[in-house]
Every structure is written in C-alpha cells, then in structure tokens.
C-alpha cells in the first residue's frame, strides 16, 4: 500500500514538474500569436502611491512611435507617428508584415514603443499551427528581456498586449487556440 502511495506521489510530482517547465518556457518568450493574427498593443498610465512620494502630478504619456525587431534585433517594421498621441487614446496594431509588405515567419520578436517616459519593450512569439515543428516551438525559446514598465515616483507607464482572445479549453490551449476552433487550424 505504501509503495502505491509513493508511486502515485512521484508520478504526480513529475507531472507538475513537466507542466511548470513547459509553462515556464512559454512565459520566457512572452505571449504567443498564430501566424497571420493581428497583434494589438497599448500604453497604460497608472498612478500608485508610494511612501515618501507625495506627487499626484503624473503627466499623461505621449506615444512617439513603435517598431518590431526579430531575435537578431533587426528592425522589420517601424512606425513614427506624425504627431505624438496620448496613451489614453492610442492603440497600436501590427498585421505581422515587414516594411516590404511580406508576412514574417514564425519565431520570436520584440515590440518597442517609444514614449515620452522612455522606451518600453515586450517579447512575443509567432507560431504556425500548420507546421510540424511549431507544436513545441516554445521549448526552444531564448530568454528575452522585457522593459514592460517605467516607474517614476508614483507614476507608472506600462506596455501591454491587448487580449482579444477568450481562454481555451484543454487540449486546444497547447496550440494557442483563442476561443474557437476556427483559430486552431490552418489559416
């Protein structure tokens, strides 16, 4: 009886370890988007109170432009805004095409947004659900360093991806399904 409890406990521990390693690998490369899926992002201003910080004088952040780079930091797509835009009214979108209008391939990318508070960055992965190797592309990810927020006293500026997806039901979340089976298959 004791051996069965030990075997069951060991199997459960191994399962938790595998799930945490796979889940951890996915978070290293940021959110995952299916090839061809539009990616939306925005800047959020928040005010928090810290002990010793007495200002409530946070100015609204201005967005100056943004760019997408590949894993080698080569700029694939960039947008310089003609007029700075207030973060509260601005939302950026990218259709996964480079400066020449060609669709980018599956892989890891980084979004940079230039603001009046500084440059923010977020990493993300594009995957192809029809590729034989994409089912575990996150297993080979590299660590990507984000600068997803800038804090100055009580003022915090954050770069976030806008999630237009609803949670997936097992087992479809392994392939990045967002809400319906239409997003799980080949485009």
C-alpha positions in Angstrom: 0.0 0.0 0.0 2.8 2.4 0.9 4.6 1.7 -2.4 1.5 2.6 -4.4 1.3 6.0 -2.5 4.9 6.7 -3.2 4.5 5.8 -6.9 1.4 7.9 -7.2 3.0 10.8 -5.4 6.1 10.5 -7.6 4.0 10.4 -10.8 2.0 13.5 -9.7 5.2 15.4 -8.8 6.7 14.6 -12.2 3.5 15.8 -14.0 3.6 19.0 -12.0 7.3 19.5 -12.8 6.7 18.9 -16.6 3.7 21.3 -16.7 5.7 24.0 -14.8 8.7 23.7 -17.1 6.6 23.9 -20.3 4.6 26.8 -18.8 7.8 28.5 -17.7 9.3 28.2 -21.2 6.2 29.8 -22.7 6.5 32.8 -20.4 10.1 33.4 -21.3 9.1 34.3 -24.8 6.0 36.3 -23.9 2.6 35.8 -25.4 2.0 33.6 -28.5 0.2 34.6 -31.6 -0.9 32.5 -34.5 0.7 33.4 -37.9 -1.5 36.0 -39.6 -3.3 37.1 -36.4 -3.4 40.8 -35.8 -1.4 41.9 -32.7 -2.8 44.8 -30.8 -0.9 46.7 -28.0 -1.3 49.9 -25.9 0.3 52.0 -23.3 -1.4 52.3 -19.8 -0.7 55.1 -17.4 -1.4 54.4 -13.7 -0.7 56.3 -10.5 0.3 54.5 -7.4 1.1 55.9 -4.0 4.5 55.1 -2.5 5.6 56.1 0.9 7.7 59.2 0.5 6.2 60.0 -2.9 3.7 62.8 -2.5 3.1 63.9 -6.0 -0.1 63.4 -7.9 1.3 65.2 -10.8 1.7 62.4 -13.3 1.6 63.8 -16.9 -0.2 61.7 -19.5 2.3 59.7 -21.5 2.7 60.5 -25.2 3.4 57.8 -27.8 6.0 58.8 -30.3 6.3 55.6 -32.4 6.9 51.9 -32.4 8.9 49.1 -34.1 9.1 45.3 -34.4 12.5 43.6 -34.3 13.5 40.0 -34.8 15.6 37.9 -32.5 18.8 39.4 -34.0 17.4 43.0 -33.2 16.9 43.7 -37.0 14.1 46.1 -37.4 11.3 44.6 -39.6 8.6 47.2 -39.3 8.5 50.6 -37.8 6.0 53.4 -37.4 6.9 57.0 -36.5 3.8 59.0 -35.6 3.4 62.4 -37.3 2.1 63.9 -34.1 2.6 62.4 -30.6 -0.5 60.6 -29.4 -1.9 60.5 -25.9 -1.6 57.0 -24.5 -5.2 57.0 -23.3 -6.5 57.3 -26.9 -3.8 55.3 -28.8 -3.7 51.7 -29.7 -1.1 50.1 -32.0 -1.7 47.1 -34.2 0.6 45.0 -36.4 -0.6 42.6 -39.1 2.7 40.6 -39.0 4.1 42.1 -42.2 7.6 43.6 -42.6 8.4 47.0 -44.2 8.1 45.5 -47.7 4.6 44.1 -47.1 5.8 40.5 -46.8 4.4 38.3 -44.0 7.0 37.5 -41.3 7.8 33.9 -40.5 7.2 32.1 -37.2 9.7 32.9 -34.5 10.4 35.2 -31.6 10.0 39.0 -32.0 10.2 42.1 -29.8 8.0 45.1 -29.8 9.5 48.5 -28.9 7.3 51.5 -28.2 8.9 54.9 -27.9 7.1 57.2 -25.4 7.7 60.5 -23.6 8.5 58.4 -20.5 11.1 56.3 -22.3 11.2 53.2 -24.5 9.2 50.1 -23.4 9.6 46.7 -24.9 7.8 43.3 -24.8 8.7 40.0 -26.3 6.3 37.7 -28.1 6.2 34.6 -30.3 4.5 33.9 -33.7 3.7 30.3 -34.3 2.4 28.4 -37.4 -0.3 25.9 -36.4 0.3 24.0 -39.6 4.0 23.5 -39.2 5.1 20.1 -37.9 7.7 21.7 -35.6 5.5 24.5 -34.2 3.7 22.4 -31.6 6.7 22.8 -29.4 8.4 25.9 -30.7 8.3 27.4 -27.2 10.6 24.5 -26.0 13.5 26.1 -27.9 12.8 29.7 -26.8 15.5 32.0 -25.6 15.2 34.4 -22.7 14.0 37.7 -23.9 14.3 40.7 -21.6 11.3 43.0 -21.4 11.1 46.6 -20.3 7.4 46.4 -19.8 7.0 49.3 -17.4 8.7 52.5 -16.3 8.1 53.8 -12.8 8.9 57.3 -11.6 7.8 58.1 -8.1 4.0 57.5 -8.2 3.8 57.4 -12.0 3.9 54.0 -13.8 3.8 53.6 -17.6 3.2 50.0 -18.9 3.2 48.4 -22.3 0.5 45.7 -22.6 -0.7 43.4 -25.4 -4.5 43.7 -25.9 -6.0 40.3 -25.5 -8.9 39.8 -27.9 -9.0 36.1 -27.1 -11.1 34.1 -24.7 -9.5 31.3 -22.7 -9.1 27.9 -24.4 -10.3 24.6 -23.2 -7.9 21.7 -22.9 -6.4 20.3 -25.1 -6.6 23.2 -27.5 -4.6 25.7 -25.4 -1.4 23.7 -26.3 -1.8 25.0 -29.9 -2.7 28.6 -29.0 -6.4 28.4 -29.7 -8.3 31.5 -28.8 -11.9 30.9 -28.1 -13.0 28.9 -31.2 -11.8 26.0 -33.2 -11.5 28.3 -36.3 -8.3 29.8 -34.8 -6.8 26.4 -34.1 -6.3 25.1 -37.6 -4.6 26.1 -40.8 -5.5 29.7 -42.0 
